[in-house]
Every structure is written in structure tokens, then in C-alpha cells.
């Protein structure tokens, strides 16, 4: 690489190959002239590469002469050549007479028009009066005036005998393109580079807006930096799933329209506005607009001949989709309205035809509003979201009934929120006027205030307002009443509301609820009184909707049924990603990450979920979910032994809690600090911090207290607080006797064993390790470690090795390094050395259970003895060994016993 090459923060993103071609051209100039030709559609980044080349040349000290297309000079002969040579024209007098005369004639000082080749030689001779290499940058060669283009083409043939490099850009290759040039075609940017450019220089305000721009731009760099959801023309463009063109983007495509006939203009306008791609429907509408079928057919033939559209019967497609919105930019509103009217008569699909008719309507029309509203039916993948929002907004405008108008705007606002488009949701909310519809309007706005991201907190009094609003609309709008109660319950949960507020929500819920329980009603109860619904069946529609999966996943999560929550939330996540509902992902991913702490076998997965949740939530201004995701990361990092990171997370959570005035986050901060203390061996500190949270059990938050119970028990024995811990465990056991989720049952089984008197411990450990303990890897490891330590302390050293081995394997696989090291230390005390396998050892290829079985077999235990230790059948142990032997490259138990990396 040339020593001249330097990093350039302004260099075109994703154009590394083309930049290398520019650098190679500049490197070669001392040895002779070169020509580089770049082609690409409007907005593909040709001009950006020209600017890059000019900066790169300047870094070398190479002079640069440049010219680009100017619309006013298209028909002015030699205008571009004059602009290119203008900096060196003061040296014109240094040229020999013939060359000086040729240039003077070209620039209006002579009667005879010089030949292009003669003029090219004169221009190159003038340029080479500057010593050393020179770079000529010619942007949009194909759009320059004809005389200049002919001369520049001749220069590309003659420059090789000089030190003049020529960089030219064109839209497409023509018979008037340079023939002795190295050519590179600029393809659309691949998705990673398109996303990088959009984030650096684009105008996206939210995650979903970014996704919509990526879908519309299709890798076009100019579109990536220009498109947005703001500006005029959005609703019209959104009607066919596009974003409106800005003046700059429209100007990039304007040259394609310059020489079109009126018939070509009319047909393209009709096709650009049409929600149908059927050729016959577009031709019929074009005939209505242009005054005859022959005019429409002529316009279509012209557009096809110019390469603007293609016809693949029965459909018409735009060769460049961005041209579709660019073609609308400077068309007067009256002309577009006339085209919409024609399309409304020609399109046979009733809902699509209704859209076009609605663009011409000046009054209200409920029947038309309903037909347009049908366009908003889901699902909404990719840019069909834009169609749905535009349809709801248009239907609201057409609604004669204020209540119907508000209801449609509410639907649009909710849809925008679910997709993470907060600003658009606020615009729709501003259209709801409580003065027109009284209690209903106020109830809608209350619901939207809680739904919209970034709204300031309003205090616990809002809970009562939400409950009152639910009562006021329950008879006419039961679905809205359920949403309001769900919001009230959510406030109870986030703000850790006192008993009176929670009881108000529960009482209102029971007064208004329908039978059977609806998903939102269950969610409201789970947020305020989860123990009361521990055994309530989580019924959903058949097949369940994504909304039901998300809400019931929340219920399962809140009540501690993490296995069921994982299934429901995973399904909800798939649906959210498939339909682009990015506004839901922070909620889903944060809950999944917390559940994976207990259910997962490797915490890398949980950490990645939490990181994505925090990133998206931050971009969408969902500060509460960003804080919750940060809490999940803090728990994982504390368990992994990354104590400094964990404490930073805890401090960030506490700061967010103060900012949001939501005490719920403090539970995660406290638990993070507890796990940091216990992971560092400070069990007394961990116990003291957790003991405060068990002073008064408040059921809306009990599921997190139940999570903390396992670590509370873990710290009790080394802290010398076994008796006090037994009191807490008994109280929780009594309070949950009527219904316990699987995780709580396992936590209590662990607590019973760890805190049991010696004469009962053996039986209780066996009970805790029976059943579905394998479904909870973290608890399995904690229980096994406790059991192994209990055995070793009672000098049952050989017996202690199996559970300690299980504990160490599970902890290490999870990534709980400090706890794995503790188990390894106990194993060494029990007579085993080098318990932790080297990361390069073949033993790392085994699952935790296989590694445990291999170690026990290496110790000489029979299949039956191993099975008794691990609660497996002898046949199952034999099956595992059959898989283990080839993985470790051994063929017998004797060879297994010789493997030191298993010890």
C-alpha cells in the first residue's frame, strides 16, 4: 500500500474496492496517465468517490481539476470543459499557437469549431504545464454538454502519454463512454454497510424508522442519508409502502424525467401513485388521465424504452423503486389528485380503489373510511406498516363520527408504539380531542400516555385515574377498559405501589372482568397479586395471537413459571421480529434474559438477549426496559465473577430508578450487589442485604424475592444465620402453600436441604436432587455444591466428589467462574487435583453431565454406582459412556482412567 494512503473518516462507507482503485490510479500516475470510470444509479455514491479521490490526491500534493454537471449548461457548448480548465487558463498564453487557437475557438474567440481530438491535445498540453501528476475529476460525464463530453472522451485516449489521471463517473455505459478505462460498477451497499451509513449520516430517529429506511433505500447511499418519516408527502408515499423523496433525492433522478413527453409523464405518474401493479389497470387509469388509451399505451412504450419501467405480464415494475417517489416530488397536488381519481375508477380491488378515492375526498364518508381501514389489517412485515398507518390516518380523517375517528387514531398510535415509532404515535394522539367524546377521549389519552415512550412520570395518583377511566368506558369499550387496568397494574409493579393502590386495581378488575379470564386481566392480576393466580390456566385464542403470547408470557414470568414463560415469550419474539414490531423486543428479550439465568445452560445467550434489549430500548426511549435489561446484565456479570462490571450496572440501575421514580429496578440492583458480595466470599454482607428484602413480603414483587431466596440460603450457613434463615423459608413456604411455580418449588427444596438438621439432611438432599432439577442448571449446581460440602464436612470424602464434580461442571459451563472455583477448591480438599479442565482439553467437548460421568468412571465407579450418584439408570450411564469414548479418543474404561485432564 502506498505510503500516501491515510485513513479518512469522510471516505465512502462500503466502497473499499472502489477506493483502492482510486488509490491505485493515483499511485500509477508518475509512470503514465490512467483512466478510471465509475458507473452507478443516481445516489449510488459516485460523487462521494470523486470527493474522496480529490482529497486523496491533495494528500499526495497532486493538483486536482474537477467539473460536474450543471443543468443550466447542458446545451452550452464546451461549458464543462471551460469549467474544468478554468484554474489553468491563465497559462493559455504559454501554449504554441495552434493549441492556443483551438482552445480560444472552443471558448468563443474563434469562428471555426475545433475537432475533439485537436481540442483534447490542446487541453492536455495546457494541463501538463503544471509539473508532475495531475488528476482530472469528471462527475456525470454522460450529462455534460455534448462538445465537452466529446473532448473529454478524446482526452481519455490521449492521456496515457502524460502524467494526467482521469476519473469519470456515469450512470450507465453508453456508446459514448471511455473505452480504454478501468471500470467499476457501484452496486447497492450490503446491509451491514448500509446500516453503518444510516447510523452515521442518516436521519432515522428510532430503531423501526431505521429498518423502514433500509427496506426502502435498498442500499442506495443517497437514499440512506435522505429518507425519513418526516417531511411532506409521507401519507401519499406510505400508501404504497414507500417514504417521500426529499428535494435532493428527487433531483438525483430528475434527469430521467427531463425529456419525457406529456404521455410519458402521465403514465409514470399513474404508475407511481398506483397501489396496483397490474398493467391493464394502470393503462386504464392512464387513459382516463391522458384522454385516450392510445396516449396511455404511447406513454408506457416510452417509459419501457427509456428503461424506467419493465413489464412482466400482468405486472408493471419500476426499474429503480426510488424513482417512483422521486417522480412525484414536483408534481402539483391537483395533478396527483386527478391521477388518484382515475385510479379509483380503474382498480378493481375495493380496498385499493378506496385508498385512491379517499385521496380525492374533501369531506367525511364513513362507508369509504371503512373500506380504507381494511388496508390496515395485519400482519405488517417490512414496509406494509407504512400502508397500515396511512390507512388508519386516512380513515380517521374521513370519519364523520368523532368516536370512530378517535378509535382509528388510537389504533394507529398503538400500532406505531408497538413498532417503536414514538413520534408518529404522539402525532396520532394529538388528533384525539376529549372535548368531542368526553370520558372516552380522556380514557384513550390516559392509555396512550402510559403506552408512549419517554413520557415523564406522573406519580401514584395516576393509578386511581386509570381505574376510574376503566370503569367509565367498560360498558361500551371493554377492550379499552382492560388496557387501562393493565396500565394501572403496570404502574403498581414498576412503582412498587402500596397495598391500597394494588387493592384498588384488583377490586376494579374483579368488578369489571368477564368470564373466562382474558389475557390482559390475568396480566393485571399477575402485576398486583401474582400468588392468587398461581394455578390459573393460561388460556389463549386458538391459534394464539402474538399479543396473547406476549401477555401470557408476562403472566407466566411474573408468577415464576419460567418454563412456560420461555415458550410463550420465544413465540412472541419470533412474531415480533417477523412483523417488525421492534417496540416489543425490549420487553420480550429482557424477560427472556432474566428467565435464562435460571433455565439456561450458558449465560452468553442470556447476556446477548439483555444487551440487545438494552440497545433497542435505549434507541426507542423505553428507559424502564433499558434499566431492566441492564439489571439482567448485572446479575449475569455478578454470577460470572465480573464484579467491577456488575457494580457499575448496579449503580446505573439505581440512577435510572431515581430518574424514572420507579422502585422496581432497585430489586435487581440489590440482587446484583448481593451476588457480587457472595461471589467474593462476603457472605455476611450478602445475607444482611437480602434479609432486609424479606422483612415484609409484598406479593407483587415476591417472584424476585423468591429468586433471591436461593442466594439468601446460600449465604446463611457461612454467615452463621441458619436459624434466622429457617424462619424466613418457613414463612414463604406457608404463604405459597396453595400454589408454587416450578422454580419456587425447587428453591424451597434446596433451602430445606441446605438448612436441614444433620439427621434429616440426607433425605432432603436426595429429594432436592430428584425430579426435574436438571431443568434448572444454576439451582442444580448450587444444590450439588451444598450437598458435596455437607458430605465432605462429615468426612464422607469419596461420596462428596460426585456432587462436587457435578457442581463444578455446571458452574463452569454456565460461566459462574467464582462458584466453579469454589467447587474445585472443595474437590481438591476431597482429594482430587486439577479439577478444572484446561480449555484446550478434549474434555471441554463433553456436556456437563457427560463430563461428570466420565470423571466418575475414571475414578473406577461402576455404571450402577454412577447411576446411584446421579439418579440415572445403569443403562443410561452406559449409553452416555458409548458417546463419551469416541469424543475423548479412548476405547476402554482403563484408558479413561489414565486421562489426567479429567482429574
HELIX and SHEET records of a PDB file:
HELIX    1   1 UNK A   16  UNK A   28  1                                  13    
HELIX    2   2 UNK A   29  UNK A   31  5                                   3    
HELIX    3   3 UNK A   46  UNK A   60  1                                  15    
HELIX    4   4 UNK A   71  UNK A   73  5                                   3    
HELIX    5   5 UNK A   79  UNK A   85  1                                   7    
HELIX    6   6 UNK A   86  UNK A   94  5                                   9    
HELIX    7   7 UNK A   97  UNK A  104  1                                   8    
HELIX    8   8 UNK A  105  UNK A  109  3                                   5    
HELIX    9   9 UNK A  116  UNK A  127  1                                  12    
HELIX   10  10 UNK A  141  UNK A  143  5                                   3    
HELIX   11  11 UNK A  146  UNK A  158  1                                  13    
HELIX   12  12 UNK A  159  UNK A  161  5                                   3    
HELIX   13  13 UNK A  191  UNK A  201  1                                  11    
HELIX   14  14 UNK A  207  UNK A  217  1                                  11    
HELIX   15  15 UNK A  221  UNK A  226  1                                   6    
HELIX   16  16 UNK A  234  UNK A  238  1                                   5    
HELIX   17  17 UNK A  247  UNK A  253  1                                   7    
HELIX   18  18 UNK A  254  UNK A  256  5                                   3    
HELIX   19  19 UNK A  262  UNK A  273  1                                  12    
HELIX   20  20 UNK A  279  UNK A  290  1                                  12    
HELIX   21  21 UNK A  293  UNK A  305  1                                  13    
HELIX   22  22 UNK A  321  UNK A  326  1                                   6    
HELIX   23  23 UNK A  333  UNK A  346  1                                  14    
HELIX   24  24 UNK A  350  UNK A  360  1                                  11    
HELIX   25  25 UNK A  366  UNK A  373  1                                   8    
HELIX   26  26 UNK A  374  UNK A  376  5                                   3    
HELIX   27  27 UNK A  384  UNK A  398  1                                  15    
HELIX   28  28 UNK A  402  UNK A  418  1                                  17    
HELIX   29  29 UNK A  422  UNK A  430  1                                   9    
HELIX   30  30 UNK A  434  UNK A  437  1                                   4    
HELIX   31  31 UNK A  439  UNK A  451  1                                  13    
HELIX   32  32 UNK A  461  UNK A  473  1                                  13    
HELIX   33  33 UNK A  478  UNK A  495  1                                  18    
HELIX   34  34 UNK A  499  UNK A  512  1                                  14    
HELIX   35  35 UNK A  519  UNK A  529  1                                  11    
HELIX   36  36 UNK A  530  UNK A  533  5                                   4    
HELIX   37  37 UNK A  546  UNK A  558  1                                  13    
HELIX   38  38 UNK A  562  UNK A  579  1                                  18    
HELIX   39  39 UNK A  582  UNK A  599  1                                  18    
HELIX   40  40 UNK A  603  UNK A  619  1                                  17    
HELIX   41  41 UNK A  623  UNK A  639  1                                  17    
HELIX   42  42 UNK A  643  UNK A  660  1                                  18    
HELIX   43  43 UNK A  664  UNK A  679  1                                  16    
HELIX   44  44 UNK A  683  UNK A  693  1                                  11    
HELIX   45  45 UNK A  699  UNK A  701  5                                   3    
HELIX   46  46 UNK A  702  UNK A  718  1                                  17    
HELIX   47  47 UNK A  722  UNK A  735  1                                  14    
HELIX   48  48 UNK A  742  UNK A  754  1                                  13    
HELIX   49  49 UNK A  758  UNK A  769  1                                  12    
HELIX   50  50 UNK A  773  UNK A  775  5                                   3    
HELIX   51  51 UNK A  777  UNK A  793  1                                  17    
HELIX   52  52 UNK A  797  UNK A  814  1                                  18    
HELIX   53  53 UNK A  817  UNK A  829  1                                  13    
HELIX   54  54 UNK A  842  UNK A  845  5                                   4    
HELIX   55  55 UNK A  848  UNK A  858  1                                  11    
HELIX   56  56 UNK A  863  UNK A  870  1                                   8    
HELIX   57  57 UNK A  874  UNK A  888  1                                  15    
HELIX   58  58 UNK A  893  UNK A  897  1                                   5    
HELIX   59  59 UNK A  900  UNK A  902  5                                   3    
SHEET    1   A 5 UNK A  63  UNK A  68  0                                        
SHEET    2   A 5 UNK A 134  UNK A 139  1                                        
SHEET    3   A 5 UNK A 164  UNK A 170  1                                        
SHEET    4   A 5 UNK A  35  UNK A  39  1                                        
SHEET    5   A 5 UNK A 182  UNK A 185  1                                        
SHEET    1   B 2 UNK A 309  UNK A 312  0                                        
SHEET    2   B 2 UNK A 315  UNK A 318 -1                                        
END                                                                             
